[in-house]
Amino acid sequence: MKRSAGILEVDITDDGVKELSCRARGTPRVANRLLKRVRDYAQVKADGVINLDVAGSALEMLEVDSLGLDGLDRAILETIIEKFRGGPVGIETLAAAVSEDRDTVEYVYEPFLVREGLLVKTPRGRMATPLAYSHLNLKPPQMQKGLFAE
């Protein structure tokens, strides 16, 4: 991140680097994209220096949350939770529900959501995890009592 900031001739503090790095999904391409967007924000709204506050404000404006989830990540999880009661839901159905290409959902968004523990892939389809409910501040569904439960 510091190297990229140097190439872009952007002043960035250590806490600004940390904030951007935490939200970059562990992907250099994403980190560089976010750095450029935050740089633009810093030049217009701040003194051109990216610090913790500037990075936080810019990323909030870009709708990139503390885990690095963007709008489509959240839409995928919210769709599974709200439209499909947490899953399971097939990839074709999920992609159609979020109006995105199946391959984009499966190969771009899904691996990150699985790696972060927000989504699980089962033989029957994708399911939201308790962590996804918690992160989105949604209430998990009540577990159905078994046939022989008291």
N, CA, C and O atoms as a GROMACS GRO file, in nm:
protein
  600
    1MET      N    1   0.084  -0.119   0.000
    1MET     CA    2   0.000   0.000   0.000
    1MET      C    3   0.088   0.126   0.000
    1MET      O    4   0.063   0.221  -0.074
    2LYS      N    5   0.194   0.125   0.084
    2LYS     CA    6   0.283   0.241   0.089
    2LYS      C    7   0.354   0.260  -0.045
    2LYS      O    8   0.371   0.373  -0.090
    3ARG      N    9   0.394   0.150  -0.107
    3ARG     CA   10   0.460   0.159  -0.237
    3ARG      C   11   0.366   0.220  -0.340
    3ARG      O   12   0.406   0.309  -0.416
    4SER      N   13   0.243   0.173  -0.344
    4SER     CA   14   0.144   0.226  -0.438
    4SER      C   15   0.118   0.373  -0.411
    4SER      O   16   0.105   0.452  -0.504
    5ALA      N   17   0.110   0.411  -0.284
    5ALA     CA   18   0.089   0.552  -0.249
    5ALA      C   19   0.206   0.636  -0.298
    5ALA      O   20   0.186   0.747  -0.347
    6GLY      N   21   0.327   0.583  -0.286
    6GLY     CA   22   0.444   0.655  -0.336
    6GLY      C   23   0.440   0.675  -0.486
    6GLY      O   24   0.472   0.782  -0.537
    7ILE      N   25   0.401   0.571  -0.557
    7ILE     CA   26   0.390   0.580  -0.703
    7ILE      C   27   0.286   0.683  -0.743
    7ILE      O   28   0.305   0.758  -0.839
    8LEU      N   29   0.175   0.687  -0.668
    8LEU     CA   30   0.068   0.783  -0.697
    8LEU      C   31   0.094   0.921  -0.638
    8LEU      O   32   0.015   1.014  -0.655
    9GLU      N   33   0.208   0.934  -0.567
    9GLU     CA   34   0.246   1.059  -0.501
    9GLU      C   35   0.137   1.106  -0.404
    9GLU      O   36   0.096   1.222  -0.406
   10VAL      N   37   0.093   1.013  -0.321
   10VAL     CA   38  -0.011   1.039  -0.222
   10VAL      C   39   0.052   1.032  -0.084
   10VAL      O   40   0.126   0.938  -0.053
   11ASP      N   41   0.022   1.131   0.000
   11ASP     CA   42   0.066   1.126   0.139
   11ASP      C   43  -0.034   1.040   0.216
   11ASP      O   44  -0.154   1.064   0.212
   12ILE      N   45   0.018   0.938   0.285
   12ILE     CA   46  -0.068   0.849   0.360
   12ILE      C   47  -0.001   0.814   0.492
   12ILE      O   48   0.118   0.783   0.496
   13THR      N   49  -0.077   0.819   0.599
   13THR     CA   50  -0.024   0.787   0.731
   13THR      C   51  -0.031   0.636   0.754
   13THR      O   52  -0.098   0.564   0.679
   14ASP      N   53   0.038   0.589   0.856
   14ASP     CA   54   0.037   0.446   0.887
   14ASP      C   55  -0.103   0.397   0.921
   14ASP      O   56  -0.142   0.287   0.881
   15ASP      N   57  -0.181   0.478   0.994
   15ASP     CA   58  -0.316   0.434   1.026
   15ASP      C   59  -0.407   0.438   0.904
   15ASP      O   60  -0.503   0.362   0.895
   16GLY      N   61  -0.378   0.526   0.809
   16GLY     CA   62  -0.451   0.527   0.682
   16GLY      C   63  -0.421   0.401   0.602
   16GLY      O   64  -0.510   0.342   0.541
   17VAL      N   65  -0.294   0.361   0.601
   17VAL     CA   66  -0.254   0.237   0.534
   17VAL      C   67  -0.326   0.119   0.596
   17VAL      O   68  -0.380   0.033   0.525
   18LYS      N   69  -0.328   0.115   0.728
   18LYS     CA   70  -0.391   0.003   0.799
   18LYS      C   71  -0.540  -0.004   0.767
   18LYS      O   72  -0.594  -0.112   0.742
   19GLU      N   73  -0.607   0.110   0.769
   19GLU     CA   74  -0.751   0.113   0.741
   19GLU      C   75  -0.782   0.063   0.600
   19GLU      O   76  -0.871  -0.019   0.581
   20LEU      N   77  -0.707   0.113   0.503
   20LEU     CA   78  -0.728   0.068   0.365
   20LEU      C   79  -0.696  -0.079   0.349
   20LEU      O   80  -0.769  -0.153   0.283
   21SER      N   81  -0.588  -0.123   0.410
   21SER     CA   82  -0.546  -0.263   0.399
   21SER      C   83  -0.650  -0.357   0.458
   21SER      O   84  -0.676  -0.463   0.402
   22CYS      N   85  -0.709  -0.318   0.570
   22CYS     CA   86  -0.810  -0.402   0.635
   22CYS      C   87  -0.933  -0.421   0.549
   22CYS      O   88  -1.002  -0.522   0.559
   23ARG      N   89  -0.961  -0.324   0.465
   23ARG     CA   90  -1.084  -0.330   0.384
   23ARG      C   91  -1.059  -0.372   0.240
   23ARG      O   92  -1.151  -0.369   0.157
   24ALA      N   93  -0.935  -0.410   0.209
   24ALA     CA   94  -0.899  -0.442   0.070
   24ALA      C   95  -0.912  -0.590   0.036
   24ALA      O   96  -0.870  -0.632  -0.071
   25ARG      N   97  -0.970  -0.669   0.125
   25ARG     CA   98  -0.999  -0.810   0.099
   25ARG      C   99  -0.873  -0.895   0.078
   25ARG      O  100  -0.882  -1.007   0.028
   26GLY      N  101  -0.757  -0.842   0.115
   26GLY     CA  102  -0.634  -0.917   0.094
   26GLY      C  103  -0.595  -0.927  -0.053
   26GLY      O  104  -0.520  -1.016  -0.092
   27THR      N  105  -0.647  -0.835  -0.133
   27THR     CA  106  -0.624  -0.838  -0.278
   27THR      C  107  -0.557  -0.708  -0.323
   27THR      O  108  -0.616  -0.601  -0.310
   28PRO      N  109  -0.435  -0.717  -0.376
   28PRO     CA  110  -0.365  -0.595  -0.420
   28PRO      C  111  -0.444  -0.511  -0.520
   28PRO      O  112  -0.442  -0.388  -0.513
   29ARG      N  113  -0.513  -0.574  -0.612
   29ARG     CA  114  -0.591  -0.501  -0.712
   29ARG      C  115  -0.699  -0.418  -0.643
   29ARG      O  116  -0.720  -0.302  -0.679
   30VAL      N  117  -0.766  -0.476  -0.545
   30VAL     CA  118  -0.869  -0.404  -0.470
   30VAL      C  119  -0.805  -0.293  -0.388
   30VAL      O  120  -0.859  -0.182  -0.382
   31ALA      N  121  -0.691  -0.321  -0.327
   31ALA     CA  122  -0.621  -0.220  -0.247
   31ALA      C  123  -0.585  -0.099  -0.333
   31ALA      O  124  -0.605   0.015  -0.290
   32ASN      N  125  -0.533  -0.122  -0.451
   32ASN     CA  126  -0.496  -0.011  -0.540
   32ASN      C  127  -0.618   0.067  -0.587
   32ASN      O  128  -0.613   0.190  -0.598
   33ARG      N  129  -0.728  -0.004  -0.614
   33ARG     CA  130  -0.852   0.065  -0.656
   33ARG      C  131  -0.903   0.153  -0.542
   33ARG      O  132  -0.940   0.268  -0.564
   34LEU      N  133  -0.905   0.098  -0.421
   34LEU     CA  134  -0.951   0.177  -0.307
   34LEU      C  135  -0.859   0.296  -0.280
   34LEU      O  136  -0.905   0.405  -0.250
   35LEU      N  137  -0.729   0.274  -0.292
   35LEU     CA  138  -0.632   0.382  -0.271
   35LEU      C  139  -0.659   0.498  -0.366
   35LEU      O  140  -0.658   0.614  -0.325
   36LYS      N  141  -0.683   0.468  -0.492
   36LYS     CA  142  -0.710   0.574  -0.590
   36LYS      C  143  -0.839   0.649  -0.557
   36LYS      O  144  -0.844   0.772  -0.568
   37ARG      N  145  -0.942   0.576  -0.516
   37ARG     CA  146  -1.069   0.641  -0.484
   37ARG      C  147  -1.056   0.726  -0.357
   37ARG      O  148  -1.110   0.836  -0.350
   38VAL      N  149  -0.984   0.674  -0.258
   38VAL     CA  150  -0.965   0.749  -0.133
   38VAL      C  151  -0.874   0.870  -0.158
   38VAL      O  152  -0.894   0.975  -0.098
   39ARG      N  153  -0.776   0.855  -0.245
   39ARG     CA  154  -0.690   0.968  -0.281
   39ARG      C  155  -0.774   1.082  -0.338
   39ARG      O  156  -0.757   1.198  -0.301
   40ASP      N  157  -0.866   1.048  -0.430
   40ASP     CA  158  -0.952   1.150  -0.489
   40ASP      C  159  -1.036   1.219  -0.382
   40ASP      O  160  -1.050   1.341  -0.383
   41TYR      N  161  -1.090   1.141  -0.291
   41TYR     CA  162  -1.169   1.196  -0.181
   41TYR      C  163  -1.083   1.289  -0.096
   41TYR      O  164  -1.126   1.399  -0.061
   42ALA      N  165  -0.961   1.245  -0.063
   42ALA     CA  166  -0.871   1.324   0.021
   42ALA      C  167  -0.835   1.457  -0.046
   42ALA      O  168  -0.822   1.559   0.022
   43GLN      N  169  -0.819   1.456  -0.177
   43GLN     CA  170  -0.783   1.578  -0.248
   43GLN      C  171  -0.899   1.678  -0.250
   43GLN      O  172  -0.877   1.799  -0.248
   44VAL      N  173  -1.020   1.628  -0.256
   44VAL     CA  174  -1.137   1.715  -0.264
   44VAL      C  175  -1.189   1.756  -0.127
   44VAL      O  176  -1.221   1.873  -0.106
   45LYS      N  177  -1.198   1.662  -0.035
   45LYS     CA  178  -1.263   1.686   0.094
   45LYS      C  179  -1.167   1.711   0.210
   45LYS      O  180  -1.209   1.759   0.315
   46ALA      N  181  -1.040   1.679   0.192
   46ALA     CA  182  -0.943   1.696   0.301
   46ALA      C  183  -0.821   1.769   0.246
   46ALA      O  184  -0.828   1.830   0.140
   47ASP      N  185  -0.712   1.763   0.317
   47ASP     CA  186  -0.592   1.835   0.275
   47ASP      C  187  -0.502   1.753   0.184
   47ASP      O  188  -0.386   1.789   0.162
   48GLY      N  189  -0.554   1.644   0.130
   48GLY     CA  190  -0.477   1.559   0.040
   48GLY      C  191  -0.404   1.447   0.110
   48GLY      O  192  -0.348   1.360   0.044
   49VAL      N  193  -0.403   1.447   0.242
   49VAL     CA  194  -0.337   1.342   0.319
   49VAL      C  195  -0.440   1.237   0.361
   49VAL      O  196  -0.547   1.270   0.412
   50ILE      N  197  -0.407   1.111   0.338
   50ILE     CA  198  -0.496   1.003   0.378
   50ILE      C  199  -0.455   0.957   0.517
   50ILE      O  200  -0.350   0.896   0.536
   51ASN      N  201  -0.540   0.987   0.614
   51ASN     CA  202  -0.518   0.938   0.750
   51ASN      C  203  -0.638   0.849   0.786
   51ASN      O  204  -0.722   0.821   0.701
   52LEU      N  205  -0.645   0.805   0.910
   52LEU     CA  206  -0.752   0.715   0.952
   52LEU      C  207  -0.890   0.776   0.928
   52LEU      O  208  -0.978   0.709   0.874
   53ASP      N  209  -0.909   0.901   0.967
   53ASP     CA  210  -1.040   0.965   0.952
   53ASP      C  211  -1.079   0.984   0.806
   53ASP      O  212  -1.193   0.959   0.768
   54VAL      N  213  -0.985   1.027   0.725
   54VAL     CA  214  -1.013   1.048   0.583
   54VAL      C  215  -1.043   0.915   0.515
   54VAL      O  216  -1.139   0.904   0.438
   55ALA      N  217  -0.962   0.814   0.544
   55ALA     CA  218  -0.986   0.682   0.485
   55ALA      C  219  -1.121   0.628   0.528
   55ALA      O  220  -1.196   0.577   0.445
   56GLY      N  221  -1.153   0.640   0.656
   56GLY     CA  222  -1.282   0.592   0.706
   56GLY      C  223  -1.399   0.662   0.641
   56GLY      O  224  -1.496   0.597   0.602
   57SER      N  225  -1.392   0.793   0.630
   57SER     CA  226  -1.500   0.870   0.569
   57SER      C  227  -1.515   0.836   0.420
   57SER      O  228  -1.627   0.819   0.372
   58ALA      N  229  -1.404   0.825   0.350
   58ALA     CA  230  -1.408   0.792   0.207
   58ALA      C  231  -1.465   0.653   0.185
   58ALA      O  232  -1.549   0.633   0.097
   59LEU      N  233  -1.421   0.557   0.264
   59LEU     CA  234  -1.469   0.420   0.248
   59LEU      C  235  -1.616   0.408   0.287
   59LEU      O  236  -1.690   0.329   0.228
   60GLU      N  237  -1.659   0.487   0.384
   60GLU     CA  238  -1.801   0.489   0.419
   60GLU      C  239  -1.882   0.544   0.302
   60GLU      O  240  -1.988   0.490   0.269
   61MET      N  241  -1.833   0.651   0.241
   61MET     CA  242  -1.900   0.707   0.125
   61MET      C  243  -1.905   0.606   0.009
   61MET      O  244  -2.003   0.600  -0.065
   62LEU      N  245  -1.798   0.526  -0.005
   62LEU     CA  246  -1.792   0.424  -0.110
   62LEU      C  247  -1.869   0.298  -0.073
   62LEU      O  248  -1.877   0.203  -0.152
   63GLU      N  249  -1.926   0.297   0.048
   63GLU     CA  250  -2.003   0.184   0.100
   63GLU      C  251  -1.921   0.056   0.110
   63GLU      O  252  -1.968  -0.053   0.080
   64VAL      N  253  -1.796   0.073   0.154
   64VAL     CA  254  -1.709  -0.042   0.184
   64VAL      C  255  -1.702  -0.050   0.336
   64VAL      O  256  -1.649   0.040   0.401
   65ASP      N  257  -1.755  -0.157   0.391
   65ASP     CA  258  -1.765  -0.166   0.537
   65ASP      C  259  -1.638  -0.219   0.602
   65ASP      O  260  -1.536  -0.240   0.535
   66SER      N  261  -1.644  -0.240   0.732
   66SER     CA  262  -1.526  -0.276   0.810
   66SER      C  263  -1.464  -0.410   0.770
   66SER      O  264  -1.345  -0.432   0.794
   67LEU      N  265  -1.541  -0.500   0.711
   67LEU     CA  266  -1.487  -0.628   0.663
   67LEU      C  267  -1.442  -0.621   0.518
   67LEU      O  268  -1.385  -0.717   0.466
   68GLY      N  269  -1.468  -0.509   0.453
   68GLY     CA  270  -1.434  -0.496   0.312
   68GLY      C  271  -1.549  -0.531   0.219
   68GLY      O  272  -1.531  -0.539   0.098
   69LEU      N  273  -1.668  -0.552   0.276
   69LEU     CA  274  -1.784  -0.584   0.194
   69LEU      C  275  -1.833  -0.459   0.123
   69LEU      O  276  -1.840  -0.351   0.181
   70ASP      N  277  -1.867  -0.476  -0.004
   70ASP     CA  278  -1.924  -0.365  -0.080
   70ASP      C  279  -2.074  -0.390  -0.100
   70ASP      O  280  -2.130  -0.482  -0.042
   71GLY      N  281  -2.135  -0.310  -0.181
   71GLY     CA  282  -2.279  -0.318  -0.200
   71GLY      C  283  -2.326  -0.453  -0.251
   71GLY      O  284  -2.428  -0.504  -0.205
   72LEU      N  285  -2.255  -0.512  -0.347
   72LEU     CA  286  -2.299  -0.640  -0.402
   72LEU      C  287  -2.276  -0.753  -0.302
   72LEU      O  288  -2.356  -0.847  -0.296
   73ASP      N  289  -2.168  -0.747  -0.226
   73ASP     CA  290  -2.148  -0.848  -0.121
   73ASP      C  291  -2.267  -0.849  -0.026
   73ASP      O  292  -2.324  -0.954   0.005
   74ARG      N  293  -2.303  -0.730   0.020
   74ARG     CA  294  -2.416  -0.719   0.112
   74ARG      C  295  -2.547  -0.761   0.044
   74ARG      O  296  -2.632  -0.823   0.108
   75ALA      N  297  -2.564  -0.726  -0.083
   75ALA     CA  298  -2.686  -0.765  -0.155
   75ALA      C  299  -2.697  -0.917  -0.165
   75ALA      O  300  -2.806  -0.972  -0.150
   76ILE      N  301  -2.586  -0.984  -0.188
   76ILE     CA  302  -2.587  -1.130  -0.196
   76ILE      C  303  -2.631  -1.189  -0.062
   76ILE      O  304  -2.720  -1.273  -0.056
   77LEU      N  305  -2.568  -1.142   0.046
   77LEU     CA  306  -2.602  -1.195   0.178
   77LEU      C  307  -2.745  -1.161   0.217
   77LEU      O  308  -2.818  -1.246   0.267
   78GLU      N  309  -2.786  -1.036   0.194
   78GLU     CA  310  -2.922  -0.995   0.229
   78GLU      C  311  -3.026  -1.071   0.148
   78GLU      O  312  -3.134  -1.103   0.199
   79THR      N  313  -2.997  -1.099   0.022
   79THR     CA  314  -3.089  -1.175  -0.061
   79THR      C  315  -3.105  -1.317  -0.008
   79THR      O  316  -3.217  -1.368   0.003
   80ILE      N  317  -2.995  -1.381   0.026
   80ILE     CA  318  -3.003  -1.516   0.083
   80ILE      C  319  -3.084  -1.514   0.212
   80ILE      O  320  -3.169  -1.601   0.234
   81ILE      N  321  -3.059  -1.416   0.296
   81ILE     CA  322  -3.125  -1.408   0.426
   81ILE      C  323  -3.272  -1.370   0.414
   81ILE      O  324  -3.358  -1.434   0.473
   82GLU      N  325  -3.301  -1.266   0.338
   82GLU     CA  326  -3.437  -1.212   0.335
   82GLU      C  327  -3.529  -1.282   0.236
   82GLU      O  328  -3.646  -1.307   0.267
   83LYS      N  329  -3.479  -1.313   0.118
   83LYS     CA  330  -3.566  -1.375   0.017
   83LYS      C  331  -3.570  -1.527   0.029
   83LYS      O  332  -3.670  -1.590  -0.007
   84PHE      N  333  -3.462  -1.585   0.078
   84PHE     CA  334  -3.452  -1.731   0.081
   84PHE      C  335  -3.434  -1.786   0.223
   84PHE      O  336  -3.385  -1.897   0.242
   85ARG      N  337  -3.475  -1.706   0.322
   85ARG     CA  338  -3.473  -1.745   0.463
   85ARG      C  339  -3.340  -1.806   0.508
   85ARG      O  340  -3.336  -1.900   0.587
   86GLY      N  341  -3.231  -1.751   0.456
   86GLY     CA  342  -3.098  -1.796   0.496
   86GLY      C  343  -3.040  -1.905   0.410
   86GLY      O  344  -2.923  -1.941   0.425
   87GLY      N  345  -3.119  -1.958   0.320
   87GLY     CA  346  -3.071  -2.061   0.228
   87GLY      C  347  -3.118  -2.198   0.272
   87GLY      O  348  -3.185  -2.212   0.375
   88PRO      N  349  -3.083  -2.298   0.197
   88PRO     CA  350  -2.994  -2.295   0.082
   88PRO      C  351  -3.062  -2.241  -0.045
   88PRO      O  352  -3.183  -2.254  -0.064
   89VAL      N  353  -2.979  -2.182  -0.129
   89VAL     CA  354  -3.026  -2.130  -0.258
   89VAL      C  355  -2.919  -2.160  -0.362
   89VAL      O  356  -2.799  -2.146  -0.335
   90GLY      N  357  -2.961  -2.202  -0.480
   90GLY     CA  358  -2.869  -2.234  -0.588
   90GLY      C  359  -2.804  -2.110  -0.647
   90GLY      O  360  -2.858  -2.000  -0.637
   91ILE      N  361  -2.689  -2.130  -0.707
   91ILE     CA  362  -2.612  -2.018  -0.762
   91ILE      C  363  -2.686  -1.947  -0.875
   91ILE      O  364  -2.681  -1.825  -0.884
   92GLU      N  365  -2.754  -2.021  -0.960
   92GLU     CA  366  -2.829  -1.958  -1.070
   92GLU      C  367  -2.940  -1.868  -1.016
   92GLU      O  368  -2.960  -1.756  -1.063
   93THR      N  369  -3.012  -1.919  -0.917
   93THR     CA  370  -3.121  -1.843  -0.856
   93THR      C  371  -3.068  -1.720  -0.785
   93THR      O  372  -3.124  -1.611  -0.797
   94LEU      N  373  -2.959  -1.738  -0.712
   94LEU     CA  374  -2.899  -1.626  -0.640
   94LEU      C  375  -2.851  -1.518  -0.736
   94LEU      O  376  -2.877  -1.400  -0.714
   95ALA      N  377  -2.781  -1.558  -0.842
   95ALA     CA  378  -2.731  -1.461  -0.940
   95ALA      C  379  -2.847  -1.384  -1.004
   95ALA      O  380  -2.839  -1.262  -1.022
   96ALA      N  381  -2.954  -1.455  -1.038
   96ALA     CA  382  -3.070  -1.388  -1.097
   96ALA      C  383  -3.134  -1.292  -0.998
   96ALA      O  384  -3.178  -1.183  -1.036
   97ALA      N  385  -3.139  -1.330  -0.872
   97ALA     CA  386  -3.202  -1.246  -0.770
   97ALA      C  387  -3.126  -1.116  -0.745
   97ALA      O  388  -3.186  -1.015  -0.710
   98VAL      N  389  -2.993  -1.118  -0.762
   98VAL     CA  390  -2.914  -0.996  -0.742
   98VAL      C  391  -2.880  -0.928  -0.875
   98VAL      O  392  -2.803  -0.832  -0.878
   99SER      N  393  -2.936  -0.979  -0.984
   99SER     CA  394  -2.915  -0.923  -1.119
   99SER      C  395  -2.768  -0.915  -1.156
   99SER      O  396  -2.719  -0.811  -1.201
  100GLU      N  397  -2.698  -1.025  -1.135
  100GLU     CA  398  -2.556  -1.030  -1.166
  100GLU      C  399  -2.528  -1.160  -1.240
  100GLU      O  400  -2.601  -1.258  -1.225
  101ASP      N  401  -2.422  -1.161  -1.318
  101ASP     CA  402  -2.381  -1.279  -1.391
  101ASP      C  403  -2.341  -1.390  -1.294
  101ASP      O  404  -2.276  -1.364  -1.193
  102ARG      N  405  -2.381  -1.512  -1.326
  102ARG     CA  406  -2.351  -1.627  -1.239
  102ARG      C  407  -2.201  -1.638  -1.212
  102ARG      O  408  -2.161  -1.656  -1.097
  103ASP      N  409  -2.118  -1.629  -1.316
  103ASP     CA  410  -1.974  -1.644  -1.298
  103ASP      C  411  -1.916  -1.535  -1.209
  103ASP      O  412  -1.825  -1.561  -1.131
  104THR      N  413  -1.968  -1.414  -1.219
  104THR     CA  414  -1.920  -1.306  -1.134
  104THR      C  415  -1.950  -1.336  -0.988
  104THR      O  416  -1.864  -1.320  -0.902
  105VAL      N  417  -2.072  -1.380  -0.960
  105VAL     CA  418  -2.107  -1.414  -0.822
  105VAL      C  419  -2.020  -1.530  -0.774
  105VAL      O  420  -1.964  -1.525  -0.664
  106GLU      N  421  -2.009  -1.634  -0.856
  106GLU     CA  422  -1.939  -1.757  -0.814
  106GLU      C  423  -1.789  -1.740  -0.802
  106GLU      O  424  -1.728  -1.797  -0.711
  107TYR      N  425  -1.727  -1.665  -0.891
  107TYR     CA  426  -1.581  -1.659  -0.893
  107TYR      C  427  -1.522  -1.529  -0.839
  107TYR      O  428  -1.402  -1.525  -0.810
  108VAL      N  429  -1.600  -1.425  -0.825
  108VAL     CA  430  -1.548  -1.298  -0.773
  108VAL      C  431  -1.595  -1.274  -0.630
  108VAL      O  432  -1.513  -1.248  -0.542
  109TYR      N  433  -1.724  -1.283  -0.606
  109TYR     CA  434  -1.778  -1.248  -0.475
  109TYR      C  435  -1.781  -1.364  -0.376
  109TYR      O  436  -1.744  -1.349  -0.260
  110GLU      N  437  -1.824  -1.479  -0.423
  110GLU     CA  438  -1.841  -1.593  -0.334
  110GLU      C  439  -1.714  -1.638  -0.261
  110GLU      O  440  -1.721  -1.664  -0.141
  111PRO      N  441  -1.599  -1.647  -0.326
  111PRO     CA  442  -1.480  -1.693  -0.253
  111PRO      C  443  -1.446  -1.607  -0.132
  111PRO      O  444  -1.406  -1.659  -0.028
  112PHE      N  445  -1.461  -1.476  -0.145
  112PHE     CA  446  -1.434  -1.387  -0.032
  112PHE      C  447  -1.534  -1.409   0.080
  112PHE      O  448  -1.496  -1.415   0.196
  113LEU      N  449  -1.661  -1.420   0.046
  113LEU     CA  450  -1.765  -1.439   0.147
  113LEU      C  451  -1.747  -1.573   0.219
  113LEU      O  452  -1.770  -1.582   0.340
  114VAL      N  453  -1.706  -1.676   0.147
  114VAL     CA  454  -1.679  -1.806   0.209
  114VAL      C  455  -1.556  -1.796   0.299
  114VAL      O  456  -1.559  -1.844   0.412
  115ARG      N  457  -1.450  -1.734   0.250
  115ARG     CA  458  -1.325  -1.720   0.326
  115ARG      C  459  -1.347  -1.642   0.455
  115ARG      O  460  -1.286  -1.673   0.558
  116GLU      N  461  -1.435  -1.543   0.452
  116GLU     CA  462  -1.463  -1.463   0.570
  116GLU      C  463  -1.562  -1.529   0.664
  116GLU      O  464  -1.590  -1.477   0.772
  117GLY      N  465  -1.617  -1.643   0.624
  117GLY     CA  466  -1.710  -1.715   0.710
  117GLY      C  467  -1.851  -1.660   0.710
  117GLY      O  468  -1.927  -1.684   0.804
  118LEU      N  469  -1.887  -1.587   0.606
  118LEU     CA  470  -2.020  -1.527   0.597
  118LEU      C  471  -2.117  -1.612   0.514
  118LEU      O  472  -2.238  -1.594   0.522
  119LEU      N  473  -2.061  -1.704   0.437
  119LEU     CA  474  -2.139  -1.785   0.344
  119LEU      C  475  -2.080  -1.925   0.343
  119LEU      O  476  -1.959  -1.943   0.351
  120VAL      N  477  -2.167  -2.025   0.334
  120VAL     CA  478  -2.121  -2.163   0.317
  120VAL      C  479  -2.186  -2.221   0.193
  120VAL      O  480  -2.301  -2.191   0.160
  121LYS      N  481  -2.110  -2.306   0.126
  121LYS     CA  482  -2.160  -2.377   0.010
  121LYS      C  483  -2.192  -2.519   0.053
  121LYS      O  484  -2.107  -2.589   0.108
  122THR      N  485  -2.314  -2.560   0.028
  122THR     CA  486  -2.356  -2.696   0.061
  122THR      C  487  -2.400  -2.764  -0.069
  122THR      O  488  -2.417  -2.697  -0.170
  123PRO      N  489  -2.417  -2.895  -0.066
  123PRO     CA  490  -2.467  -2.963  -0.187
  123PRO      C  491  -2.604  -2.911  -0.233
  123PRO      O  492  -2.638  -2.922  -0.351
  124ARG      N  493  -2.681  -2.854  -0.142
  124ARG     CA  494  -2.814  -2.802  -0.176
  124ARG      C  495  -2.812  -2.656  -0.217
  124ARG      O  496  -2.911  -2.606  -0.271
  125GLY      N  497  -2.701  -2.585  -0.193
  125GLY     CA  498  -2.693  -2.444  -0.230
  125GLY      C  499  -2.617  -2.362  -0.129
  125GLY      O  500  -2.555  -2.417  -0.037
  126ARG      N  501  -2.621  -2.230  -0.145
  126ARG     CA  502  -2.550  -2.137  -0.058
  126ARG      C  503  -2.636  -2.101   0.062
  126ARG      O  504  -2.758  -2.086   0.051
  127MET      N  505  -2.569  -2.090   0.178
  127MET     CA  506  -2.640  -2.053   0.300
  127MET      C  507  -2.564  -1.944   0.374
  127MET      O  508  -2.441  -1.943   0.376
  128ALA      N  509  -2.637  -1.852   0.433
  128ALA     CA  510  -2.577  -1.747   0.516
  128ALA      C  511  -2.542  -1.807   0.652
  128ALA      O  512  -2.616  -1.890   0.705
  129THR      N  513  -2.431  -1.764   0.708
  129THR     CA  514  -2.387  -1.813   0.838
  129THR      C  515  -2.436  -1.719   0.949
  129THR      O  516  -2.480  -1.608   0.921
  130PRO      N  517  -2.428  -1.765   1.074
  130PRO     CA  518  -2.464  -1.675   1.184
  130PRO      C  519  -2.379  -1.547   1.183
  130PRO      O  520  -2.428  -1.441   1.222
  131LEU      N  521  -2.255  -1.556   1.139
  131LEU     CA  522  -2.170  -1.437   1.130
  131LEU      C  523  -2.227  -1.335   1.031
  131LEU      O  524  -2.218  -1.215   1.054
  132ALA      N  525  -2.285  -1.383   0.921
  132ALA     CA  526  -2.347  -1.292   0.823
  132ALA      C  527  -2.463  -1.218   0.886
  132ALA      O  528  -2.477  -1.096   0.868
  133TYR      N  529  -2.547  -1.289   0.960
  133TYR     CA  530  -2.659  -1.224   1.028
  133TYR      C  531  -2.607  -1.118   1.124
  133TYR      O  532  -2.656  -1.006   1.127
  134SER      N  533  -2.507  -1.156   1.201
  134SER     CA  534  -2.450  -1.064   1.300
  134SER      C  535  -2.391  -0.940   1.233
  134SER      O  536  -2.416  -0.828   1.277
  135HIS      N  537  -2.312  -0.960   1.128
  135HIS     CA  538  -2.247  -0.848   1.060
  135HIS      C  539  -2.350  -0.752   0.999
  135HIS      O  540  -2.329  -0.630   0.999
  136LEU      N  541  -2.458  -0.806   0.948
  136LEU     CA  542  -2.562  -0.722   0.886
  136LEU      C  543  -2.666  -0.674   0.986
  136LEU      O  544  -2.765  -0.612   0.948
  137ASN      N  545  -2.644  -0.704   1.114
  137ASN     CA  546  -2.738  -0.667   1.220
  137ASN      C  547  -2.879  -0.719   1.194
  137ASN      O  548  -2.977  -0.648   1.213
  138LEU      N  549  -2.886  -0.844   1.149
  138LEU     CA  550  -3.014  -0.909   1.125
  138LEU      C  551  -3.033  -1.022   1.224
  138LEU      O  552  -2.937  -1.084   1.270
  139LYS      N  553  -3.156  -1.048   1.257
  139LYS     CA  554  -3.187  -1.153   1.353
  139LYS      C  555  -3.192  -1.287   1.281
  139LYS      O  556  -3.265  -1.302   1.183
  140PRO      N  557  -3.115  -1.385   1.330
  140PRO     CA  558  -3.120  -1.518   1.267
  140PRO      C  559  -3.257  -1.583   1.289
  140PRO      O  560  -3.323  -1.554   1.389
  141PRO      N  561  -3.298  -1.669   1.198
  141PRO     CA  562  -3.428  -1.734   1.216
  141PRO      C  563  -3.424  -1.829   1.336
  141PRO      O  564  -3.320  -1.884   1.370
  142GLN      N  565  -3.538  -1.847   1.396
  142GLN     CA  566  -3.548  -1.942   1.507
  142GLN      C  567  -3.540  -2.083   1.450
  142GLN      O  568  -3.600  -2.114   1.347
  143MET      N  569  -3.465  -2.166   1.519
  143MET     CA  570  -3.453  -2.304   1.475
  143MET      C  571  -3.585  -2.375   1.502
  143MET      O  572  -3.645  -2.358   1.608
  144GLN      N  573  -3.628  -2.454   1.406
  144GLN     CA  574  -3.752  -2.528   1.422
  144GLN      C  575  -3.730  -2.639   1.522
  144GLN      O  576  -3.630  -2.710   1.517
  145LYS      N  577  -3.825  -2.655   1.614
  145LYS     CA  578  -3.813  -2.760   1.713
  145LYS      C  579  -3.834  -2.895   1.646
  145LYS      O  580  -3.915  -2.910   1.554
  146GLY      N  581  -3.760  -2.991   1.694
  146GLY     CA  582  -3.770  -3.125   1.639
  146GLY      C  583  -3.903  -3.190   1.671
  146GLY      O  584  -3.979  -3.140   1.754
  147LEU      N  585  -3.932  -3.296   1.607
  147LEU     CA  586  -4.057  -3.367   1.621
  147LEU      C  587  -4.080  -3.412   1.765
  147LEU      O  588  -4.194  -3.412   1.814
  148PHE      N  589  -3.971  -3.450   1.833
  148PHE     CA  590  -3.985  -3.502   1.968
  148PHE      C  591  -3.941  -3.404   2.076
  148PHE      O  592  -3.925  -3.443   2.191
  149ALA      N  593  -3.921  -3.278   2.040
  149ALA     CA  594  -3.880  -3.178   2.138
  149ALA      C  595  -3.995  -3.146   2.232
  149ALA      O  596  -4.111  -3.150   2.194
  150GLU      N  597  -3.960  -3.115   2.357
  150GLU     CA  598  -4.062  -3.081   2.454
  150GLU      C  599  -4.099  -2.936   2.446
  150GLU      O  600  -4.184  -2.890   2.521
   0.00000   0.00000   0.00000
